[in-house]
């Protein structure tokens, strides 16, 4: 995924709240979490994953023109081991997912004025639909975003309930510039644990219910609950 929204102005690392290990002040062409999509002058965000680390693909990102790489200490170590020389600006942070969410929000700049997020094992889709329908009846330009895609005054397909932070911020910016003022977002436990909503300016949050689920991803029931309640710690 890349920051493909044409309305976003080019920004430097400093403008995104990031600091490289060595001075780097050039404006970035975009943000990218897929090494295959990196464009000349872009920032590649190498995130840790469940199967592999994004830093394992840093060489491909650099070959495609990345000017800077954002990663964690593990990613930094992997890059030092796999690359004869790190020729790009390097940003090393404790939590690259949180840094990505913050940087994406700063990159795209705008969001609908009123945003709510709904979490819970069941009922997220229904509640976000109800929110959008109520707002529409009140003559607000509104959307719901989640399992069924983006629906309402602005529409777009989605592959995941809660999209990655880069895509989420891109969609919110496009919706806002299309006149959308109200948005209801489904907040999945995966999305919350991966900090995808960290850059979203929420005015309210809801919790529908909690039952056993997603233990193929979460290590235990308590970890699943912590991910859900993390929405209220933001």
C-alpha positions in Angstrom: 0.0 0.0 0.0 1.2 3.5 -0.8 0.2 7.1 -0.1 -1.3 7.4 -3.6 -3.7 10.3 -2.7 -2.8 13.1 -5.2 -3.9 15.9 -2.9 -1.3 15.2 -0.2 1.6 17.7 -0.3 5.2 16.4 -0.1 6.6 16.4 3.4 9.9 15.9 5.1 10.7 13.4 7.8 10.6 16.3 10.4 7.1 17.3 9.2 6.0 13.7 9.9 7.4 13.8 13.4 10.3 11.5 12.4 14.1 11.9 12.9 16.7 10.0 10.9 19.9 8.6 12.4 21.8 11.0 10.1 20.6 14.4 8.8 18.0 14.2 6.0 15.8 17.1 5.0 14.6 16.3 1.5 10.9 16.1 0.9 9.5 12.6 0.5 7.5 11.5 -2.5 5.2 9.3 -0.5 4.8 6.6 2.2 4.9 2.9 1.4 4.5 -0.3 3.3 4.8 -2.6 0.3 8.4 -2.7 -1.0 7.2 -3.5 -4.5 5.2 -0.3 -4.7 8.0 2.1 -3.5 8.6 5.0 -5.8 11.7 7.2 -6.2 12.2 9.4 -3.1 9.7 7.6 -0.9 9.7 6.4 2.7 9.5 2.7 3.1 7.9 1.6 6.5 9.4 -1.8 7.4 6.9 -3.3 9.9 7.4 -6.4 12.0 5.0 -9.2 11.0 3.8 -12.6 12.2 5.6 -14.5 9.5 8.4 -12.1 8.5 9.8 -8.6 9.1 9.4 -5.9 6.5 13.1 -5.0 6.8 13.7 -8.3 4.9 12.4 -6.4 1.9 14.3 -3.2 2.4 16.8 -4.0 -0.3 13.9 -4.2 -2.8 12.5 -0.9 -1.6 15.9 0.8 -1.9 16.4 -0.7 -5.4 13.0 0.8 -6.3 14.1 4.3 -5.1 13.3 4.6 -1.4 15.1 7.6 0.1 14.4 6.6 3.7 13.4 3.5 5.7 11.4 3.5 9.0 11.7 0.4 11.1 12.4 -0.8 14.7 15.7 -2.1 16.2 15.1 -5.6 15.0 14.6 -4.3 11.5 17.7 -2.1 11.8 19.7 -5.2 12.7 18.3 -7.2 9.8 19.2 -4.4 7.4 22.8 -4.2 8.8 23.1 -8.0 8.3 21.7 -8.2 4.8 23.0 -5.0 3.2 26.6 -4.2 2.6 25.9 -0.6 3.1 22.8 1.3 4.2 22.7 4.2 1.7 19.4 5.7 2.7 18.2 7.7 5.6 17.2 5.4 8.4 14.6 6.1 11.1 14.6 3.6 14.0 11.7 3.7 16.5 10.4 1.5 19.3 7.0 1.0 17.6 7.0 1.5 13.8 3.2 0.8 13.6 2.4 3.7 15.9 4.9 5.9 14.0 3.3 4.9 10.7 -0.2 5.8 12.0 1.0 9.2 13.2 3.0 9.9 10.0 0.0 8.9 7.8 -2.3 11.3 9.6 0.2 14.1 9.2 0.8 13.2 5.5 -2.9 13.3 4.5 -3.8 16.1 7.0 -7.6 16.1 6.7 -10.3 13.8 8.2 -14.1 14.1 8.6 -14.9 16.4 11.6 -16.8 13.8 13.6 -15.5 10.2 13.7 -16.6 7.4 15.9 -15.1 3.9 16.2 -17.0 0.7 17.3 -15.3 -2.4 18.5 -16.6 -5.8 19.9 -16.8 -9.4 18.7 -20.1 -9.0 17.0 -22.3 -6.1 15.9 -19.7 -3.7 14.7 -21.1 -3.6 11.2 -24.7 -3.1 12.2 -23.8 -0.3 14.7 -21.7 1.6 12.2 -24.4 1.3 9.6 -27.0 2.6 12.1 -24.7 5.6 12.9 -24.4 6.5 9.2 -28.1 6.1 8.6 -29.0 8.3 11.6 -26.5 11.0 10.5 -27.9 10.8 6.9 -31.4 11.3 8.2 -30.1 14.4 10.0 -28.8 15.6 6.6 -25.1 15.1 7.4 -22.8 13.7 4.7 -21.8 10.5 6.4 -20.0 7.2 5.8 -19.5 3.8 7.5 -16.2 2.0 7.0 -15.6 -1.6 7.7 -16.5 -5.2 6.7 -18.8 -4.0 3.9 -16.3 -1.4 2.5 -16.9 2.3 2.7 -20.6 3.1 2.2 -22.6 6.3 2.2 -21.8 9.7 0.8 -18.4 8.3 -0.3 -17.8 4.7 -1.4 -14.8 2.4 -1.8 -14.1 -1.3 -1.5 -12.1 -2.8 1.3 -10.3 -6.1 1.8 -10.1 -5.9 5.6 -12.5 -4.7 8.3 -10.0 -2.1 9.5 -7.6 -1.2 6.7 -3.9 -0.4 7.4 -3.2 3.0 8.7 -2.0 4.3 5.4 -5.1 3.3 3.4 -7.3 4.4 6.3 -5.9 7.9 6.4 -6.1 8.1 2.6 -9.8 7.1 2.6 -10.6 9.5 5.4 -8.9 12.4 3.6 -10.6 11.6 0.3 -14.0 11.3 2.1 -13.4 14.7 3.9 -12.5 16.5 0.7 -15.6 15.0 -1.0 -17.7 16.7 1.7 -18.1 13.9 4.3 -18.4 15.3 7.8 -19.3 12.2 9.8 -17.7 8.7 9.8 -18.3 5.5 11.7 -15.4 3.0 11.7 -15.3 -0.7 12.6 -12.3 -1.2 14.9 -11.2 -4.9 14.7 -8.9 -6.4 17.4 -6.3 -6.9 14.7 -6.5 -3.3 13.6 -6.3 -2.0 17.2 -3.4 -4.2 18.2 -1.5 -3.1 15.0 -2.2 0.6 15.9 -4.1 1.3 12.7 -6.5 3.8 14.3 -3.8 5.7 16.3 -3.9 8.7 13.9 -7.6 8.9 13.8 -9.2 11.8 15.7 -12.2 10.2 17.4 -15.0 12.0 19.2 -16.6 8.8 20.6 -16.1 5.0 20.8 -18.4 2.1 21.4 -18.0 -1.5 22.6 -20.8 -3.9 21.5 -20.0 -7.2 23.2 -17.1 -9.6 23.9 -17.0 -13.4 23.2 -14.3 -15.9 22.4 -12.9 -15.4 18.9 -9.7 -14.7 16.9 -7.5 -16.9 19.0 -5.7 -17.9 15.9 -4.2 -14.5 16.0 -4.3 -13.5 19.7 -2.2 -15.6 22.0 -5.0 -16.0 24.5 -8.4 -14.6 25.6 -6.8 -11.9 27.8 -4.6 -10.7 24.8 -7.8 -10.5 22.7 -9.6 -8.4 25.4 -6.6 -6.1 25.8 -6.7 -5.4 22.1 -10.4 -4.5 22.2 -10.2 -2.3 25.2 -7.1 -0.6 23.7 -9.6 1.6 21.8 -10.4 3.4 25.0 -6.8 3.9 26.1 -6.0 6.0 23.0 
